Amino acid sequence: MCLSQAIAQCLVYGDSLKNACVSVIVPEEDWVMKWAQPKENLSTQSFKELCESDDLRREISAEM
């Protein structure tokens, strides 16, 4: 069952001795490249560059 087309993998780590959890999100490359296509300022960037963009981070955060 796929809950999000934007997320390929997700890891959440929590430690009962810490105040916060840590998560690692791996975006789905095909979805990211399709998401960037209509955006002029993003459409020529590589997958790595897109993963570093604040726009994609906001999109993935909203998806979660």
PDB file of N, CA, C and O in Angstrom:
ATOM      1  N   MET A   1       0.841  -1.185   0.000  1.00  0.00           N
ATOM      2  CA  MET A   1       0.000   0.000   0.000  1.00  0.00           C
ATOM      3  C   MET A   1       0.881   1.241   0.000  1.00  0.00           C
ATOM      4  O   MET A   1       1.761   1.382   0.848  1.00  0.00           O
ATOM      5  N   CYS A   2       0.649   2.118  -0.929  1.00  0.00           N
ATOM      6  CA  CYS A   2       1.425   3.346  -1.072  1.00  0.00           C
ATOM      7  C   CYS A   2       0.643   4.516  -0.478  1.00  0.00           C
ATOM      8  O   CYS A   2      -0.435   4.860  -0.963  1.00  0.00           O
ATOM      9  N   LEU A   3       1.183   5.118   0.560  1.00  0.00           N
ATOM     10  CA  LEU A   3       0.501   6.242   1.192  1.00  0.00           C
ATOM     11  C   LEU A   3       0.854   7.567   0.538  1.00  0.00           C
ATOM     12  O   LEU A   3       0.079   8.522   0.610  1.00  0.00           O
ATOM     13  N   SER A   4       2.019   7.634  -0.101  1.00  0.00           N
ATOM     14  CA  SER A   4       2.448   8.862  -0.753  1.00  0.00           C
ATOM     15  C   SER A   4       3.258   8.524  -1.990  1.00  0.00           C
ATOM     16  O   SER A   4       4.196   7.731  -1.919  1.00  0.00           O
ATOM     17  N   GLN A   5       2.910   9.109  -3.108  1.00  0.00           N
ATOM     18  CA  GLN A   5       3.682   8.909  -4.329  1.00  0.00           C
ATOM     19  C   GLN A   5       4.977   9.694  -4.298  1.00  0.00           C
ATOM     20  O   GLN A   5       5.892   9.401  -5.066  1.00  0.00           O
ATOM     21  N   ALA A   6       5.074  10.696  -3.417  1.00  0.00           N
ATOM     22  CA  ALA A   6       6.253  11.557  -3.346  1.00  0.00           C
ATOM     23  C   ALA A   6       7.384  10.955  -2.520  1.00  0.00           C
ATOM     24  O   ALA A   6       8.535  11.369  -2.655  1.00  0.00           O
ATOM     25  N   ILE A   7       7.069   9.981  -1.667  1.00  0.00           N
ATOM     26  CA  ILE A   7       8.060   9.451  -0.735  1.00  0.00           C
ATOM     27  C   ILE A   7       8.384   8.006  -1.080  1.00  0.00           C
ATOM     28  O   ILE A   7       7.504   7.145  -1.096  1.00  0.00           O
ATOM     29  N   ALA A   8       9.676   7.747  -1.360  1.00  0.00           N
ATOM     30  CA  ALA A   8      10.117   6.390  -1.680  1.00  0.00           C
ATOM     31  C   ALA A   8      10.392   5.599  -0.405  1.00  0.00           C
ATOM     32  O   ALA A   8       9.985   4.444  -0.283  1.00  0.00           O
ATOM     33  N   GLN A   9      11.086   6.230   0.547  1.00  0.00           N
ATOM     34  CA  GLN A   9      11.409   5.564   1.804  1.00  0.00           C
ATOM     35  C   GLN A   9      11.381   6.575   2.932  1.00  0.00           C
ATOM     36  O   GLN A   9      11.613   7.767   2.729  1.00  0.00           O
ATOM     37  N   CYS A  10      11.094   6.076   4.128  1.00  0.00           N
ATOM     38  CA  CYS A  10      11.029   6.942   5.295  1.00  0.00           C
ATOM     39  C   CYS A  10      11.523   6.156   6.510  1.00  0.00           C
ATOM     40  O   CYS A  10      11.149   4.999   6.707  1.00  0.00           O
ATOM     41  N   LEU A  11      12.358   6.792   7.313  1.00  0.00           N
ATOM     42  CA  LEU A  11      12.835   6.196   8.546  1.00  0.00           C
ATOM     43  C   LEU A  11      12.572   7.193   9.662  1.00  0.00           C
ATOM     44  O   LEU A  11      12.912   8.369   9.536  1.00  0.00           O
ATOM     45  N   VAL A  12      11.974   6.739  10.747  1.00  0.00           N
ATOM     46  CA  VAL A  12      11.754   7.578  11.920  1.00  0.00           C
ATOM     47  C   VAL A  12      12.442   6.902  13.090  1.00  0.00           C
ATOM     48  O   VAL A  12      12.228   5.718  13.350  1.00  0.00           O
ATOM     49  N   TYR A  13      13.277   7.669  13.801  1.00  0.00           N
ATOM     50  CA  TYR A  13      14.023   7.123  14.930  1.00  0.00           C
ATOM     51  C   TYR A  13      13.709   7.938  16.171  1.00  0.00           C
ATOM     52  O   TYR A  13      13.752   9.169  16.149  1.00  0.00           O
ATOM     53  N   GLY A  14      13.398   7.255  17.233  1.00  0.00           N
ATOM     54  CA  GLY A  14      13.142   7.924  18.497  1.00  0.00           C
ATOM     55  C   GLY A  14      13.938   7.271  19.606  1.00  0.00           C
ATOM     56  O   GLY A  14      14.151   6.058  19.601  1.00  0.00           O
ATOM     57  N   ASP A  15      14.371   8.070  20.548  1.00  0.00           N
ATOM     58  CA  ASP A  15      15.130   7.589  21.702  1.00  0.00           C
ATOM     59  C   ASP A  15      14.434   8.118  22.946  1.00  0.00           C
ATOM     60  O   ASP A  15      14.233   9.324  23.084  1.00  0.00           O
ATOM     61  N   SER A  16      14.068   7.224  23.844  1.00  0.00           N
ATOM     62  CA  SER A  16      13.321   7.648  25.034  1.00  0.00           C
ATOM     63  C   SER A  16      14.116   8.593  25.922  1.00  0.00           C
ATOM     64  O   SER A  16      13.543   9.227  26.808  1.00  0.00           O
ATOM     65  N   LEU A  17      15.412   8.700  25.708  1.00  0.00           N
ATOM     66  CA  LEU A  17      16.237   9.609  26.494  1.00  0.00           C
ATOM     67  C   LEU A  17      16.418  10.976  25.827  1.00  0.00           C
ATOM     68  O   LEU A  17      17.091  11.851  26.370  1.00  0.00           O
ATOM     69  N   LYS A  18      15.821  11.153  24.660  1.00  0.00           N
ATOM     70  CA  LYS A  18      15.916  12.416  23.906  1.00  0.00           C
ATOM     71  C   LYS A  18      14.558  13.091  23.841  1.00  0.00           C
ATOM     72  O   LYS A  18      13.528  12.450  24.050  1.00  0.00           O
ATOM     73  N   ASN A  19      14.555  14.391  23.549  1.00  0.00           N
ATOM     74  CA  ASN A  19      13.320  15.173  23.496  1.00  0.00           C
ATOM     75  C   ASN A  19      12.658  15.199  22.120  1.00  0.00           C
ATOM     76  O   ASN A  19      11.539  15.696  21.990  1.00  0.00           O
ATOM     77  N   ALA A  20      13.314  14.682  21.106  1.00  0.00           N
ATOM     78  CA  ALA A  20      12.755  14.772  19.755  1.00  0.00           C
ATOM     79  C   ALA A  20      13.058  13.496  18.968  1.00  0.00           C
ATOM     80  O   ALA A  20      13.985  12.750  19.284  1.00  0.00           O
ATOM     81  N   CYS A  21      12.256  13.274  17.947  1.00  0.00           N
ATOM     82  CA  CYS A  21      12.493  12.178  16.999  1.00  0.00           C
ATOM     83  C   CYS A  21      13.259  12.718  15.801  1.00  0.00           C
ATOM     84  O   CYS A  21      13.271  13.922  15.545  1.00  0.00           O
ATOM     85  N   VAL A  22      13.884  11.828  15.089  1.00  0.00           N
ATOM     86  CA  VAL A  22      14.600  12.176  13.865  1.00  0.00           C
ATOM     87  C   VAL A  22      13.970  11.384  12.736  1.00  0.00           C
ATOM     88  O   VAL A  22      13.647  10.208  12.901  1.00  0.00           O
ATOM     89  N   SER A  23      13.793  12.029  11.581  1.00  0.00           N
ATOM     90  CA  SER A  23      13.287  11.286  10.425  1.00  0.00           C
ATOM     91  C   SER A  23      14.178  11.541   9.218  1.00  0.00           C
ATOM     92  O   SER A  23      14.739  12.623   9.045  1.00  0.00           O
ATOM     93  N   VAL A  24      14.289  10.519   8.401  1.00  0.00           N
ATOM     94  CA  VAL A  24      15.019  10.605   7.137  1.00  0.00           C
ATOM     95  C   VAL A  24      14.015  10.249   6.051  1.00  0.00           C
ATOM     96  O   VAL A  24      13.416   9.174   6.076  1.00  0.00           O
ATOM     97  N   ILE A  25      13.836  11.153   5.102  1.00  0.00           N
ATOM     98  CA  ILE A  25      12.872  10.968   4.015  1.00  0.00           C
ATOM     99  C   ILE A  25      13.630  10.875   2.694  1.00  0.00           C
ATOM    100  O   ILE A  25      14.475  11.721   2.399  1.00  0.00           O
ATOM    101  N   VAL A  26      13.334   9.859   1.907  1.00  0.00           N
ATOM    102  CA  VAL A  26      13.913   9.711   0.571  1.00  0.00           C
ATOM    103  C   VAL A  26      12.798   9.954  -0.439  1.00  0.00           C
ATOM    104  O   VAL A  26      11.858   9.165  -0.526  1.00  0.00           O
ATOM    105  N   PRO A  27      12.895  11.039  -1.201  1.00  0.00           N
ATOM    106  CA  PRO A  27      11.853  11.317  -2.199  1.00  0.00           C
ATOM    107  C   PRO A  27      11.884  10.294  -3.341  1.00  0.00           C
ATOM    108  O   PRO A  27      12.926   9.709  -3.635  1.00  0.00           O
ATOM    109  N   GLU A  28      10.744  10.093  -3.968  1.00  0.00           N
ATOM    110  CA  GLU A  28      10.609   9.234  -5.151  1.00  0.00           C
ATOM    111  C   GLU A  28      11.097  10.033  -6.359  1.00  0.00           C
ATOM    112  O   GLU A  28      10.504  11.055  -6.705  1.00  0.00           O
ATOM    113  N   GLU A  29      12.169   9.577  -6.999  1.00  0.00           N
ATOM    114  CA  GLU A  29      12.814  10.360  -8.065  1.00  0.00           C
ATOM    115  C   GLU A  29      11.870  10.684  -9.222  1.00  0.00           C
ATOM    116  O   GLU A  29      11.838  11.828  -9.675  1.00  0.00           O
ATOM    117  N   ASP A  30      11.105   9.714  -9.709  1.00  0.00           N
ATOM    118  CA  ASP A  30      10.190   9.979 -10.831  1.00  0.00           C
ATOM    119  C   ASP A  30       9.180  11.060 -10.468  1.00  0.00           C
ATOM    120  O   ASP A  30       8.907  11.956 -11.267  1.00  0.00           O
ATOM    121  N   TRP A  31       8.631  10.976  -9.272  1.00  0.00           N
ATOM    122  CA  TRP A  31       7.648  11.959  -8.828  1.00  0.00           C
ATOM    123  C   TRP A  31       8.279  13.348  -8.743  1.00  0.00           C
ATOM    124  O   TRP A  31       7.672  14.332  -9.165  1.00  0.00           O
ATOM    125  N   VAL A  32       9.491  13.428  -8.201  1.00  0.00           N
ATOM    126  CA  VAL A  32      10.183  14.718  -8.056  1.00  0.00           C
ATOM    127  C   VAL A  32      10.419  15.353  -9.425  1.00  0.00           C
ATOM    128  O   VAL A  32      10.182  16.548  -9.605  1.00  0.00           O
ATOM    129  N   MET A  33      10.880  14.565 -10.381  1.00  0.00           N
ATOM    130  CA  MET A  33      11.173  15.104 -11.712  1.00  0.00           C
ATOM    131  C   MET A  33       9.892  15.586 -12.402  1.00  0.00           C
ATOM    132  O   MET A  33       9.914  16.608 -13.087  1.00  0.00           O
ATOM    133  N   LYS A  34       8.779  14.866 -12.231  1.00  0.00           N
ATOM    134  CA  LYS A  34       7.497  15.314 -12.796  1.00  0.00           C
ATOM    135  C   LYS A  34       7.000  16.568 -12.081  1.00  0.00           C
ATOM    136  O   LYS A  34       6.454  17.468 -12.718  1.00  0.00           O
ATOM    137  N   TRP A  35       7.185  16.633 -10.770  1.00  0.00           N
ATOM    138  CA  TRP A  35       6.783  17.793  -9.969  1.00  0.00           C
ATOM    139  C   TRP A  35       7.527  19.046 -10.426  1.00  0.00           C
ATOM    140  O   TRP A  35       6.951  20.133 -10.444  1.00  0.00           O
ATOM    141  N   ALA A  36       8.796  18.905 -10.793  1.00  0.00           N
ATOM    142  CA  ALA A  36       9.632  20.055 -11.168  1.00  0.00           C
ATOM    143  C   ALA A  36       9.369  20.545 -12.589  1.00  0.00           C
ATOM    144  O   ALA A  36       9.676  21.696 -12.898  1.00  0.00           O
ATOM    145  N   GLN A  37       8.812  19.711 -13.457  1.00  0.00           N
ATOM    146  CA  GLN A  37       8.646  20.061 -14.876  1.00  0.00           C
ATOM    147  C   GLN A  37       7.935  21.399 -15.123  1.00  0.00           C
ATOM    148  O   GLN A  37       8.466  22.218 -15.873  1.00  0.00           O
ATOM    149  N   PRO A  38       6.780  21.659 -14.540  1.00  0.00           N
ATOM    150  CA  PRO A  38       6.086  22.919 -14.867  1.00  0.00           C
ATOM    151  C   PRO A  38       6.699  24.157 -14.206  1.00  0.00           C
ATOM    152  O   PRO A  38       6.259  25.275 -14.475  1.00  0.00           O
ATOM    153  N   LYS A  39       7.688  23.978 -13.364  1.00  0.00           N
ATOM    154  CA  LYS A  39       8.295  25.100 -12.646  1.00  0.00           C
ATOM    155  C   LYS A  39       9.572  25.520 -13.367  1.00  0.00           C
ATOM    156  O   LYS A  39      10.564  24.791 -13.346  1.00  0.00           O
ATOM    157  N   GLU A  40       9.554  26.685 -14.004  1.00  0.00           N
ATOM    158  CA  GLU A  40      10.687  27.134 -14.827  1.00  0.00           C
ATOM    159  C   GLU A  40      12.007  27.159 -14.071  1.00  0.00           C
ATOM    160  O   GLU A  40      13.037  26.738 -14.596  1.00  0.00           O
ATOM    161  N   ASN A  41      11.974  27.650 -12.846  1.00  0.00           N
ATOM    162  CA  ASN A  41      13.222  27.785 -12.098  1.00  0.00           C
ATOM    163  C   ASN A  41      13.759  26.441 -11.579  1.00  0.00           C
ATOM    164  O   ASN A  41      14.893  26.381 -11.104  1.00  0.00           O
ATOM    165  N   LEU A  42      12.966  25.367 -11.661  1.00  0.00           N
ATOM    166  CA  LEU A  42      13.397  24.068 -11.152  1.00  0.00           C
ATOM    167  C   LEU A  42      13.551  23.007 -12.237  1.00  0.00           C
ATOM    168  O   LEU A  42      14.229  22.004 -12.012  1.00  0.00           O
ATOM    169  N   SER A  43      12.948  23.196 -13.392  1.00  0.00           N
ATOM    170  CA  SER A  43      12.848  22.126 -14.395  1.00  0.00           C
ATOM    171  C   SER A  43      14.189  21.662 -14.960  1.00  0.00           C
ATOM    172  O   SER A  43      14.264  20.553 -15.490  1.00  0.00           O
ATOM    173  N   THR A  44      15.239  22.457 -14.869  1.00  0.00           N
ATOM    174  CA  THR A  44      16.538  22.053 -15.423  1.00  0.00           C
ATOM    175  C   THR A  44      17.484  21.506 -14.362  1.00  0.00           C
ATOM    176  O   THR A  44      18.619  21.146 -14.673  1.00  0.00           O
ATOM    177  N   GLN A  45      17.034  21.440 -13.129  1.00  0.00           N
ATOM    178  CA  GLN A  45      17.902  20.975 -12.055  1.00  0.00           C
ATOM    179  C   GLN A  45      17.930  19.450 -11.979  1.00  0.00           C
ATOM    180  O   GLN A  45      16.996  18.770 -12.405  1.00  0.00           O
ATOM    181  N   SER A  46      19.024  18.933 -11.426  1.00  0.00           N
ATOM    182  CA  SER A  46      19.163  17.486 -11.240  1.00  0.00           C
ATOM    183  C   SER A  46      18.337  17.042 -10.031  1.00  0.00           C
ATOM    184  O   SER A  46      17.871  17.869  -9.248  1.00  0.00           O
ATOM    185  N   PHE A  47      18.164  15.736  -9.893  1.00  0.00           N
ATOM    186  CA  PHE A  47      17.438  15.186  -8.747  1.00  0.00           C
ATOM    187  C   PHE A  47      18.104  15.614  -7.445  1.00  0.00           C
ATOM    188  O   PHE A  47      17.421  15.989  -6.492  1.00  0.00           O
ATOM    189  N   LYS A  48      19.427  15.560  -7.397  1.00  0.00           N
ATOM    190  CA  LYS A  48      20.168  15.951  -6.196  1.00  0.00           C
ATOM    191  C   LYS A  48      19.908  17.412  -5.858  1.00  0.00           C
ATOM    192  O   LYS A  48      19.661  17.753  -4.701  1.00  0.00           O
ATOM    193  N   GLU A  49      19.964  18.272  -6.869  1.00  0.00           N
ATOM    194  CA  GLU A  49      19.717  19.706  -6.639  1.00  0.00           C
ATOM    195  C   GLU A  49      18.282  19.942  -6.171  1.00  0.00           C
ATOM    196  O   GLU A  49      18.042  20.758  -5.280  1.00  0.00           O
ATOM    197  N   LEU A  50      17.342  19.238  -6.763  1.00  0.00           N
ATOM    198  CA  LEU A  50      15.947  19.389  -6.357  1.00  0.00           C
ATOM    199  C   LEU A  50      15.737  18.945  -4.916  1.00  0.00           C
ATOM    200  O   LEU A  50      14.970  19.564  -4.178  1.00  0.00           O
ATOM    201  N   CYS A  51      16.419  17.868  -4.512  1.00  0.00           N
ATOM    202  CA  CYS A  51      16.285  17.384  -3.132  1.00  0.00           C
ATOM    203  C   CYS A  51      16.805  18.401  -2.123  1.00  0.00           C
ATOM    204  O   CYS A  51      16.409  18.373  -0.958  1.00  0.00           O
ATOM    205  N   GLU A  52      17.667  19.276  -2.547  1.00  0.00           N
ATOM    206  CA  GLU A  52      18.214  20.310  -1.664  1.00  0.00           C
ATOM    207  C   GLU A  52      17.375  21.589  -1.676  1.00  0.00           C
ATOM    208  O   GLU A  52      17.661  22.518  -0.921  1.00  0.00           O
ATOM    209  N   SER A  53      16.349  21.649  -2.516  1.00  0.00           N
ATOM    210  CA  SER A  53      15.556  22.872  -2.640  1.00  0.00           C
ATOM    211  C   SER A  53      14.512  22.997  -1.536  1.00  0.00           C
ATOM    212  O   SER A  53      13.900  22.012  -1.123  1.00  0.00           O
ATOM    213  N   ASP A  54      14.327  24.211  -1.074  1.00  0.00           N
ATOM    214  CA  ASP A  54      13.318  24.482  -0.048  1.00  0.00           C
ATOM    215  C   ASP A  54      11.909  24.221  -0.566  1.00  0.00           C
ATOM    216  O   ASP A  54      11.036  23.802   0.193  1.00  0.00           O
ATOM    217  N   ASP A  55      11.683  24.468  -1.866  1.00  0.00           N
ATOM    218  CA  ASP A  55      10.358  24.230  -2.458  1.00  0.00           C
ATOM    219  C   ASP A  55       9.961  22.754  -2.327  1.00  0.00           C
ATOM    220  O   ASP A  55       8.833  22.441  -1.946  1.00  0.00           O
ATOM    221  N   LEU A  56      10.884  21.862  -2.641  1.00  0.00           N
ATOM    222  CA  LEU A  56      10.585  20.430  -2.539  1.00  0.00           C
ATOM    223  C   LEU A  56      10.413  20.022  -1.076  1.00  0.00           C
ATOM    224  O   LEU A  56       9.534  19.223  -0.751  1.00  0.00           O
ATOM    225  N   ARG A  57      11.232  20.558  -0.216  1.00  0.00           N
ATOM    226  CA  ARG A  57      11.104  20.225   1.216  1.00  0.00           C
ATOM    227  C   ARG A  57       9.737  20.634   1.756  1.00  0.00           C
ATOM    228  O   ARG A  57       9.133  19.905   2.543  1.00  0.00           O
ATOM    229  N   ARG A  58       9.257  21.787   1.338  1.00  0.00           N
ATOM    230  CA  ARG A  58       7.919  22.217   1.764  1.00  0.00           C
ATOM    231  C   ARG A  58       6.841  21.298   1.193  1.00  0.00           C
ATOM    232  O   ARG A  58       5.884  20.955   1.888  1.00  0.00           O
ATOM    233  N   GLU A  59       6.993  20.903  -0.058  1.00  0.00           N
ATOM    234  CA  GLU A  59       6.035  20.010  -0.701  1.00  0.00           C
ATOM    235  C   GLU A  59       5.982  18.645   0.003  1.00  0.00           C
ATOM    236  O   GLU A  59       4.901  18.118   0.267  1.00  0.00           O
ATOM    237  N   ILE A  60       7.150  18.086   0.302  1.00  0.00           N
ATOM    238  CA  ILE A  60       7.216  16.798   0.983  1.00  0.00           C
ATOM    239  C   ILE A  60       6.644  16.921   2.400  1.00  0.00           C
ATOM    240  O   ILE A  60       5.929  16.028   2.856  1.00  0.00           O
ATOM    241  N   SER A  61       6.949  18.005   3.087  1.00  0.00           N
ATOM    242  CA  SER A  61       6.407  18.218   4.438  1.00  0.00           C
ATOM    243  C   SER A  61       4.889  18.282   4.411  1.00  0.00           C
ATOM    244  O   SER A  61       4.221  17.717   5.277  1.00  0.00           O
ATOM    245  N   ALA A  62       4.351  18.966   3.422  1.00  0.00           N
ATOM    246  CA  ALA A  62       2.892  19.055   3.283  1.00  0.00           C
ATOM    247  C   ALA A  62       2.310  17.680   2.973  1.00  0.00           C
ATOM    248  O   ALA A  62       1.216  17.355   3.434  1.00  0.00           O
ATOM    249  N   GLU A  63       3.020  16.880   2.207  1.00  0.00           N
ATOM    250  CA  GLU A  63       2.566  15.536   1.846  1.00  0.00           C
ATOM    251  C   GLU A  63       2.488  14.629   3.084  1.00  0.00           C
ATOM    252  O   GLU A  63       1.613  13.768   3.178  1.00  0.00           O
ATOM    253  N   MET A  64       3.406  14.834   4.020  1.00  0.00           N
ATOM    254  CA  MET A  64       3.403  14.012   5.232  1.00  0.00           C
ATOM    255  C   MET A  64       2.295  14.430   6.155  1.00  0.00           C
ATOM    256  O   MET A  64       2.135  13.851   7.230  1.00  0.00           O
TER     257      MET A  64
END
